[in-house]
Structure formats: structure tokens, C-alpha cells
Amino acid sequence: MSNIFFRIYLVLFAFLTQSLFAQDYKDGMSDGTLKVNSTDVPVKIYTTTEIGDLNAFALKPNSNNTLVILNESNLEPVYLSYTTSILGTFRNSKYQLFDKNFKLINDPVTKENIEQFKYAVKSNKSITDSDTVSLETPFKIWDPVKGIELGPITLHFYSLMFIFAFGFGYLLMTNIFKIDNVNQKYLEPLFTWTLIGTILGARMGHVIFYQPELFKEDFWSVFLPISTKNGLKFTGFSGLASHGATIALIFTTLYYSFKIIKKNPFWVYDRLGIVVSLGGAFVRMGNFFNSEIVGKPVDPNSPFALLFPQQSSEYGITVPRYPTQLFEAFGYVCLFVLLWILYRKTNKKYQQGWLFGLFFIILWAIRFFVEFLKMPQGDEFIQLGSLNTGQVLSIPFMIAGVVIMVLSKKFTITQAENEKPE
């Protein structure tokens, strides 16, 4: 078994060395080809979520053929006058404005049509309404809508992924309790304490480890899904750290184990680890939809290169990057499959703590290695040599996993003891 783990670590290490060849985009722009009818027009591609930077770029003299990708943060109706001014500046600077299908927009900017604008193009030859236009790039562009419109309410995909995480987790744990002959009355309190621990712990972990200034600058946003800076605004829960969620879950599960189900905490942790692995994959998919937790810049010809036009400016210039959210999600799915097979096909579930220790080792190893390709999330307050905050925080969890696997031999039970009716 240890030989298999060594090979997995070796493959991961070889894969992550690609980060050494990350592309350096000095001008903050990437290259693409604008196809106008049958003519290829090389263009420099620029995009940003910062409306001030967008305005500065519109005023910047640029002799090259240039394409600017506009995104939803640039086109909010609430800032109509400012956005109208910026788009007017682009037009005055010889840019032409297009919708998402590269149909030319010559109409003035209004509240009704502001969200139709998608591209600003400056080329040596003007494009006409009859021209067929498309954009080709060696990398993929990830620029989806962020949610499903339900009348006046938008169901964000990030929130939907959390619903999936807890929904599938609930169904999975229901099945596990049936397999282990556990009374279903213990399922509801487990779900409740897991939900509380995940949300509260993840939020507190993010603020403590990455954004402690919020305690002074926007105190209520630490505990509530709102922001009080520049007026009261509903933001939803954002800024969540898995390390914080893990710490909180350890304590809430201890309470659940001793006070409610009255089983060895490792028995609960073994099964919860299976569920959390799958839930973690959904959460990272939510990050992907939100264009957050993006990777470092990568060579545009890499098969992993992805441009996130809606990424936050905190990650730096908007250029092709590694989709690290997908790397983590894939790793967590593989971990879920491995734990489920071991739970169903082996006797390791009777060695209380063994599955949980393995879960800790692999989960945080995935996080540790993917961090090599990630951009920092906020300020890095904790560092050790070249390791960032996420990596430093992962090391104790991996060590704990090894210790737990060793100690698990002391907590072995029989199949009869495991399936003893409540």
C-alpha cells in the first residue's frame, strides 16, 4: 500500500513541476486571432474586473490590434453613467463595440442594453455589420453566467454546488447508516452539526487565516452574509476556508459522537470523511463557476490554459491560468471513490480511525500539491520558506492522518459490534 502512495506522490510531483514553466505576461495581455470573414487579424486580449483599470486602458494609446473582453462587473446598471462614459471613451479611442455573438452595436448605451456589450475591438480596418467575426485562441475562455435567473432572484451556481454537496451528502450518509444498521434518528442531528461546523468554521477560518482586517473594517460580514462597507449589501457567504471548516467539524463531531450517537468519534469520522470528499468536489466546482481560487499564469498553448475574464483583481492580471479548482475537484472525486471502495469492499471500517487517517493524508496532500499552482488567496500571513499559507496549514493535518492510522489498531471492533442494533 505504501508503495502505491509513493507512486501517487511521484506522479503528482512530476505534474506540478509544470508550474516552473508558467508564462510571464509582462503587458497583462494575451494573444488571440480575430477572424474577420476569411482574414486572420492577430489581436492582444485584455480584460479586468476593475472598472477603474478598464477606464485607464480605454485612454491608453495602443497601436496594436486590441480586443477587450467586458464582464458583468464592468456593466452593472447601477453605475450606468460611469459605464456609459467608459464605453464612450472606447468609442472615442477608435474601438468598436460588439455583443457576445460579435454583432456590431452602434446604439447608444442605455439601462436596457448595457448588459449586451461584450467586446471592444480596435483594429486597423473597421468592421462592418455584414462582416462575420469570431475569436480564436490557443486557450479556452471560461466566462459563463453565474447563476439561474428565477424572476427577481438569481440562484448562483456557487450556492447550488453547496446545496448539492449537502444534499448528496445527506443521501450518502443515509445509505451508510442503513449499511451499518444505525437508527435513522441520528441522521438529522449529524446533518445539523455538520452544516453549522462547515459554514461557521469555513468562514471564520478564512477571516482568521486570510482576511483578519475584516474584524475591524466590516465586523458583521464575518458572521452574516452581508457587507456594511459602502452601505448595507447582501453578499451571500463568500470567503470560505477548508482548513477552518475541518477544525470546526472536528469539534462539532466530537460533541455529536459523545452526546448524541454515543459512538467512538473515529467511527463517525471514518464515515464523514467519505461524504466530505464528495462535498469538497462540489465546493471546488462552485469556485470554478465563480472564477475564484484561480491558478498561476500558464503557457497559452498548455492543454490546461484557461482564461477567467471574471476573476478578481486580487489574483493579478487576467491572463490564461491553471484551472486549479478543477484539479482539486478531480482529486477529491478520486478520494471519494477510493474511500467508498475501501468502506464497502474491505474490513477497514472496523478499524476505527483508519479510513479517517487515510482521508486526512490524501485530502491535504491534494491541497498541498495543487497549492504550487494556485495564486495566493488574500494576504499570506503564514509562510514557511517557499510554502504558502494553505500548504503550511495542510502539513499538520497530513501528520495527524499518519498518527491516526497508526493508533487505529487500538480501536478495532468486530462486524457484530459495528452492526449492533441501537
C-alpha positions, 0 to 999 in steps of 0.5 A: 500500500505504501508503495502505491502512495509513493507512486501517487506522490511521484506522479503528482510531483512530476505534474506540478513541476509544470508550474516552473514553466508558467508564462510571464505576461509582462503587458497583462495581455494575451494573444488571440486571432480575430477572424474577420470573414476569411482574414486572420487579424492577430489581436492582444486580449485584455480584460479586468474586473476593475472598472477603474483599470478598464477606464485607464486602458480605454485612454491608453494609446495602443497601436496594436490590434486590441480586443477587450473582453467586458464582464458583468462587473464592468456593466452593472446598471447601477453605475450606468453613467460611469459605464456609459462614459467608459464605453464612450471613451472606447468609442472615442479611442477608435474601438468598436463595440460588439455583443457576445455573438460579435454583432456590431452595436452602434446604439447608444448605451442605455439601462436596457442594453448595457448588459449586451456589450461584450467586446471592444475591438480596435483594429486597423480596418473597421468592421462592418455589420455584414462582416462575420467575426469570431475569436480564436485562441490557443486557450479556452475562455471560461466566462459563463453566467453565474447563476439561474435567473428565477424572476427577481432572484438569481440562484448562483451556481456557487450556492447550488454546488453547496446545496448539492454537496449537502444534499448528496451528502445527506443521501450518502450518509443515509445509505451508510447508516442503513449499511451499518444498521444505525437508527435513522434518528441520528441522521438529522442531528449529524446533518445539523452539526455538520452544516453549522461546523462547515459554514461557521468554521469555513468562514471564520477560518478564512477571516482568521487565516486570510482576511483578519482586517475584516474584524475591524473594517466590516465586523458583521460580514464575518458572521452574516452574509452581508457587507456594511462597507459602502452601505448595507449589501447582501453578499451571500457567504463568500470567503470560505476556508477548508482548513477552518471548516475541518477544525470546526467539524472536528469539534462539532463531531466530537460533541455529536459522537459523545452526546448524541450517537454515543459512538467512538468519534473515529467511527463517525469520522471514518464515515464523514470523511467519505461524504466530505470528499464528495462535498469538497468536489462540489465546493471546488466546482462552485469556485470554478463557476465563480472564477475564484481560487484561480491558478498561476499564469500558464503557457497559452498553448498548455492543454490546461490554459484557461482564461477567467475574464471574471476573476478578481483583481486580487489574483493579478492580471487576467491572463490564461491560468491553471484551472486549479479548482478543477484539479482539486475537484478531480482529486477529491472525486478520486478520494471519494471513490477510493474511500467508498471502495475501501468502506464497502469492499474491505474490513477497514471500517472496523478499524476505527480511525483508519479510513479517517487517517487515510482521508486526512493524508490524501485530502491535504496532500491534494491541497498541498500539491495543487497549492504550487499552482494556485495564486495566493488567496488574500494576504499570506500571513503564514509562510514557511520558506517557499510554502504558502499559507494553505500548504503550511496549514495542510502539513499538520493535518497530513501528520495527524492522518499518519498518527491516526492510522497508526493508533487505529489498531487500538480501536478495532471492533468486530462486524457484530459490534459495528452492526449492533442494533441501537 
